[in-house]
Amino acid sequence: KNNFMKAKDYLTIALTQDPNLVAARYELARAYLGLEDYKSAYKRLKQAQTASPSNKKIQVELEKLLTAHPDLQEEEKKEE
């Protein structure tokens, strides 16, 4: 878990410096998955998907997350 925390910190800094780094956004989502923070992972994956809609890796990860945690999509609808 410690490595996921470090990754989260470094990737957050990288995105602060360049918010357009889709790969960093994807890896940040994976770090959140490792930390079992599924809501944050979902948010980052959705951001990565918006920035790169044709990226299959992002789509697959998003589908896996929603299959395991379908409540995330419902929660997003409530926030809109």
Secondary structure as GFF3:
##gff-version 3
##sequence-region A 1 80
A	DSSP	alpha_helix	2	17	.	.	.	ID=ss1
A	DSSP	alpha_helix	22	34	.	.	.	ID=ss2
A	DSSP	alpha_helix	38	51	.	.	.	ID=ss3
A	DSSP	alpha_helix	56	68	.	.	.	ID=ss4
A	DSSP	alpha_helix	71	79	.	.	.	ID=ss5
###
